[in-house]
């Protein structure tokens, strides 16, 4: 009797464990899923918004230490004038550093593609990572050296610069989220250049103080000169000389001492390295921009070169140039598949739906269609832009595509090319008659009208093969499209009703014959099964009879003394 409660308790415990596991994988804390029986654990998603904004906050204290520590160490007046402010900002940055360690302890990680939200595992992963030594070294209490060296030596906090990898991580994360990554790369490059110039300026002023202010023309002038004792003037003078050196402009006083020569040589080497880095980064950005534009827009230079090579007329060349200019000015992308080819198909479909679904829903034919049909269509639609006066299709042409008007206006013109019979606007479609196999269509797959673009028209093009592939999965939409096509053909007197009736009669006769053949085949199969059963029964009876005859023969031979071992004549 004592085992039954234990047996019932085990499934309950297993159920609770399963629920907690599912909630942990879904990101729900124990307090939310188990009625508050366990404390809530906070674990950040490394790709989430909260972690991203925390990285953005950490940029401020890291840049503060990189900019102000060297400045306060090399310009003593700056440290003395605002000592209370600097100490407050220092310990505020230390507090953020400590909070960042706590954030790292509560940041999840991916294991086999699943985000681990267990706080013990995240803490263990951080303690075993390569980030821990650097983070701990950056918050060591080196400020205790103030007690021995005094508050005028902020260089004791130089270990705060070891948190630089966190700054690089924040900038990389920002680059993946911004809509202008190239501008961010240029800004990051300029930040590195400014930091190099800032450190070079501070080092120049510190070297001038070690040699002696005003000792020669290369070092900083003597503070006794009017205006040269102000900290702002000291910094600007040093930054100006640093900009001349790092910018390879020259026009600086010649060095006089050994220390000055070494410093100038180091500055020249740093300038060469910085110039090469800037040029390489800028060329990379320009090439990336060119590659991105080539993936989205047609290559205008190649088209112009082709036109000039074949000596096309100026009028046609101007039309091509205006068409390409319209695409770039109005952000008309005509090569979406090339730009998104590396995305997974479901993600590409979702992206195409978010961009084109609103325009596709305006088409009357698809307003009542299910979402699955629309998602299949948006992956097969190809954007096309037509210039003013350009024919989209002409009467009598072989139809291989149908079109949806996304933006712009098109005219149905007569054979003279001037008379406008109708105007097609946003949300309408045309060309479906020539690519749908409608019974009784007298025009076959030929175009039945001339369609001309009035202005710049933005259309969606859908080929015959793609439409048939999509409609084969959605019979209701196919029936609606065929009914609409028959209605249009009937209004244009292009539908042969007698041919439709004859085709329907032939189809009914074929169905009747098919049904009769199927019935005859069923009858033959039944008779064949009956004959097969009778054959098996006869074979079984024959085998029994043979076996009985053999038994009788053996019995008769034994009774007459002629067994298997008997010798004849004895």
N, C-alpha and C positions, 0 to 999 in steps of 0.2 A: 504493500500500500504506500510505502514511502517513496517508491520510484516513479509513480505517476506524476506528482508535481514537478519533479526534475525533468521528466520527459516533455512536459508541456512548457516548461520554462526555457528550454534550449531553443525551440523554434522562435519563441518571442525574442530571446536575446539575439538570435541570428537575424531576425527581422529588423531589430533596432540597429544592428551593425550595418545591414545592407542600406537602410534608410540614411544613416549617417554618412556612408560612403558615397551614395548618390548625391546627397546634399553637398558634400565636400567637393565633389567633382563639378557640381553645378554652381558653386560659389556661394552657397547659403550657409551662414554660420550656424553652429549648434543651437544658439539661443532662438533662432528663427524656426528651425525645423523640429526641435524636440521640446518645445514648450518651456524653454528657459532652464532646463536641468543642467546645462553646461555653460560655462562662460563664453561670451562671444569672442572670436578670434578675428583680427583684422589682418588680412593678407592682400597685398596690392598686386594687381596684374601688371607685369612689366610693359605690356603694350597698351595699357589703359590710359584714360585721360588724367586720372589723379597722379599717377607716376610721372606722366609727361609734364604736368604743371609743376610738380615738385622739382624735376630736373631743371625747369626754367627758373625756378627760384634759386636753385643752387648756383646758377651762373653768376649771380650778384656777389656773394661773398668771395668766390674764387677770383673773380676779376678785381674785386676790391683789394685783395691781398697782393695780387700780381702788380697792380698799379701803385698802391700807396706804400707798401713796405719798402720798396727800393727808393721811392721819393722821400719818405721820412728818414731813411737811413743816410741818404746822400745830402739832403738839405736840412740841417739841424734846426734852422729857424722855423720850418714848417712843423716839426715835432714839438717845439717849445710853445708856439703860439696857440695851438689847439690841442693840448695834451689830453684834456678831459674828453673831448670829442673823439679823439683817436682811440682812447682806451675803451670808450663805450662801444664804438663800432667794432673794435677788435674782439671783445667778448661776445658781442652779438653774432659775429661771424663764427666764433667758436661754438656757440650754442647751436647754430644751424649745422655746423659740422657734426656735432654729437647727434642731432636729430637725423641727419643723413645716415649715420650708422644704424640708428634704430629703424629707419625706413628700409635699409638694405636687409636687416634681419627679418623684416616682414614683407619682403618682396618675393613673390612666387617664381617658379621656374618651370620649364617644360620638361616632362619626362615621357618619352614615347608619344609626343604630340599632345599630351594632356597637361593642363596647368595644375601643378601641385600647390595646394592651398594649406597644407598642414604646417603649422607654425614651427613645430620642432624640426621638420625636414628642411624648411627654408632657412632656419637659423643654422642648422648643421651644414647646409650647402655653402652659406656665406662664410662660416668659420673655416671651411676648408678651401675657400677660393683664394686667388692671388690678390684680390682687392683688400683683404683684411690687413696685411702688414702696412700697406700704404695709408689706409684710412687711420689706423692706430698711430702711425708715426706722425701724421698730420695734426693730431690733437694732443700730442704729448705736451705736458705743462712746462714748456721751455721758458714761459714767462717768469718762472722762479729765479731765473738769472738776473731779473731786474733788481733783486735784493742785493746782488753783488756788484753789478755793472751800472745800475741806475736806470731811470726811465728814459734816458736820452739815447738808448741803444735798441731801437725797434728791430734790428736785424736778428735778435734772438728768436723772433717768430718766423724765421725763414722756412721752418718745416711746414708751415701752412701752405706753401706752394706745391706740396706733394699731392694735393687733391686735384691736380690738373686732369687726370684721366676722366674724372666726372664731368669736367667742362667739355672735353671732346665728345663724351657720350651724349651730353645735352645738345650740342650742335649737330651731331649726326641725326639724333631723333627729330630735331627741328627740320632738318633737310628733308626727311621722309614725309613730313606732314605739311610743309608749306606748298602753296601753289606755284611759287617761283623759286625753285631750287637753285637755278643759276645765279639769281640775284643774291641768295644767301651765301653761295660759295664765294662770290666776289666780296661780300661784306666780311666773311670770315678771313679771307686773304688780307683785306685792308686792316682788320683788327690785328693780325699778326704783324703787319708792317708797322702799325702805330705802336704796338708794344715793343718791338725791336728799337724803334726810334726813341721811345720813352726811356728804356733801359740804357741805351747808348748815351742819351743826354745826361741822365743821372750819373752814369759812370764818368763822363767827362768832367762834370762839376766836382765829383769826389776826387778825381785825379788832380784837378786844379787846386783844390784845398790841400792835398798832400804835398804838391810842389810849392805852392805859395801863390795866392791870388796876386796877379799883376807882376809875377816874376819875369815873364816875357810876353811877347805878343800872342802866343798860341793859347795860353791859359786864360781863365776868366779874369777880367780886370779887377783891380783893387776895389774893395768895398768903400773906400774913402771917396771915390769919385761920385758925383751927384747921380742919384737914381740907381746905382748899381748894387745898393744894399738891400733893396726890396726883394722878397722871395719870388714874386711873380716875374720880375725882370731877370733874376738869376735863372729861373727855369726856362723862360722864353729864349734867352740868349743861348743857353745850352741846347735847347731843342732846335734852334735855327742852325747852329753849327752841325748838329747831328743830321738834320735834313739835307744839308749841303754834302755831307760825306756819304750818307747812305743813298742819296739820289744821284751820286757820281757827277754832281754839278761842278765841284771844285770851288775855287775862289775862297779858300780858307787860309788862315795864316800858316806859314811853314813851321813845322815842329823844330824845336831847338835842343831838346834833351833826349836822352836815350828812352826814357819812359814815354815821352810824347811820340817818338818814332814808332815804338811798339804799338801804342794805342792807335795811331793813325793807320798803321799797316793792318791791324785787326779790323778796324772800321772799313778799310777798303775791301778786305776779303769778305766781310759780312755784306757789304754793298753788292759785290759781284754775286754772292750766293742769293741774296734777296732779289736782285734783278732777274737772275735765271729762274727763280721760283715764280716770280710774278709773271714773267713771259710764258712759262710753261703752263701755269694755271689759267691764264687768260686764253691761250690757244686751245686748251682743253675745253674751256667753257664755250668758246666760239664754235669749235667743231661739234660739241654736243648740241648747241642750238641749231646748227645747220642740219645735223642728223635728225633732230626732232621735227624740223620744218619739212624735211624731205619725206618723212614718214606720214605727214598729215596733208601736205599740199603737193601738187605736181611741180616738177622742176622747171621753173620759168626759163632759166638760161638754156637748157637743152632744147626746149621748144623754140625759143628764138633762134638758136643756132640752126636748127632743122629748117625753119622757115627761110632764113638767109641763105642756107646752102642750096635750097631748091628754088630760090628767087621767086617766092610767092609774092603776090601783089600786096601793095601797101595797105589796101583796104582790109584784106583778110588778116594780115599781120596785126593791124590795129585792133581788130575784133578779138583775136586771141589774147593780145596784151590786156585789153579791158576785162575779158573774162577772168584771167588770172588775178588781176588787181581786185576784182570784185570778191573772189574767193578769200583773199587775205584780209581785205578790209572788213568784211562782214563775217569772218570766222566760219566759212562754209567748208567743212571737212568732207572730202570726197573719197578718202582712202582709210576708212575706219578699220576695215579688216586687217590691213597691214599694220596699223598702230596697235591693235589689241590682240594680235595673233598669239602672243605668249601667255595670255590669261587662260585659265581653265574655262571650259565651255559653260558651266553654270554661272560662273562669275561674269563671263562675257555677256551672257544672256541677260543677267540682272542689270548690268551696266547699260546695255542697249535698251532695255525696257525703261529704265529711269530717264534716258535721253529722248527716246522716240515714242514711248507709249502714248503720251498726251496727244501727239500729232496723229498717231494711228487711230486713236479712239474717235477722232473727228470724222473719219471716213464712215459714211453711212452703212456700208456693207458690213463693217466689223463692230458696230456699236453694240450689238446684242451677242457677240461671240464670246466664248469663254476665254479666260486668261491664257490657257495653254496654247490656243491657236495664235494669240497675239505674240506670245513669247517665241514661238517658232518662226513667225513671220519677221520679227524685228532682226533676227539673226541672218535672214536671207535678203533683206532689203538693201539696196545699194543706192546711196544718195547721188543725185545728178543735178547739175545746175545748167540752165539754158539761158542764153543771152537774148536781148530784145530782138524780135523778128525772126528768131531761129525756129525751124520746124522740128517738132518732136517726132512726128510721124506724118506720112503722106498717104492719101487715099490710094489703095491698091498695093501698098507695100506688104511684104510678108511680115506678119506679126509674131514676134518672139518674146515680147515683154508686155506687161501692163504697168500702168503708172498711177501713183497717188500724189495728189497735189498737197505738198506740205506748206508751201508759202509761195505767193505770187498769183498771177492771173494768166490764163491761156484762152485763146479764141479758137472756136471751131469755124473755120473759114471755108468758103466755097471753092469751086474749081478755079475761079479767076484769081484767087489769092487775096482778094480785097473784102469781099462780103463776109461779114461776121454773122454766122448763124446762131451762135450761142457763146457764152463766156463761162469758163470753168474756174472756180475759186478754191479756196482752202477747204480741204476735207473731201473733195470730189475725186473721182477716179475715172479712168478711161483705158481702153485697149484690152479689156477682159474678154471681148467677144471673139477676137482673133486667136486667143490662146486657150480657149475652152472648147472642147469638142461638143458643140450643141447640135443635136440632130436637126436636119432640115435647114442648116445655115447655107444660103445660096452663095455667100461670099467666101466660104471656106475659111482659111486662116489669113485672109487679106484684110488690110485696114479698110474701114468703112468711112473714114472722115479725115480731113486735114486738121491737125492740131498745131497751132503756132503760138509761141510765147510772146505775150504782149510786152512785159518787162523782163526783169531777171526772175526766173522761176526756179524754185527749189522743189525737186520731185524725188519720190522714192520709186525705184525701178525694181520690178519683181519678174524674173524670167519664167518661162513656161514650165521648165523642168522643176524649178523650186516650188512653183504654185501647185503643180500636180503632186509633188511629194508631200506638201503640207496638207492639201485637201484630202489625200488618201487616208489620213489619220483622223479627219473630222468630216464625216459624211454629211452632217446637217449643214455645215457651212458650204460644202460643195453643192448641195441641192439648192440652197438659197442663191448662190452665185449663178447656177444654171438657170434658175427661174427668172432671175433678173435679166440675164442675157436673152432668154427667149422673149421676154416682154419688150426689150429694146428692139430686137430683130423684127418682132411683129409690128411694132410702131413704124419701123422703117421699111416695111414690106419686103424684108429680106429673109423671112422664114417660110419655108415650103411646108404648109400644114399637111398636104397630102403625103409628102415624103415622110413627115413625122408619123402620120397614121400608118403608112405602109411599114415603116420601120418598127412601129409598136406592134403591128400585126405579125410581122416576121419574128419579132422577139417572142411574142406570145406563142406562135406556132413552134418556135424552137424550144421554148420552155415546155410546151405540151409533149413534144417528141422526146425531150430529155426525160420528162417524168415517166412516159411510157417505157422508154428504155430502162430506166431505173426499176420500174415495176417488173418488167420481164427478167431483168438481171436478178432481182430478189427471188422470183419464182424458180429460175434456174438454180440459184444457190440452194434453195430449199429442196428441190428434187435431187440435186447432187449430194446433199447431206444425207437424204433418205437412202439413196443408193449406196453410199459409202457405209452407212450403218448396217444395211442388209448384207453387204459384202463382208463386213467384219463378223457379223453373226454367223454367216454361212461358213466362213473360214474357221471360226471357233467350233462349230458343230462338227465340221469335217475332222478337225484335230482330235476331238473327243472320240469320234468313231474309229479313227486309226489307232488311237491308244487302246480302245477296248478290243479291237481285233488282235493287236499284238499281245495283249494279256491272255486272250483266249487261245492263241496259237501256242504260247509258252506253256499254258496249263495242259493243253492236249499233248504236247511233246513230253512233258514230265510224266503224264499218265501212261504213255506207251513205252517208257524206258529209254527214250532217245533224247536225253538231256544234252546240254552243251558239251559235257565231257565224254559222252558215250561213243564207242567205236562201232561203226556199221558192220554187220555180219556176225557179231558175237552174241 
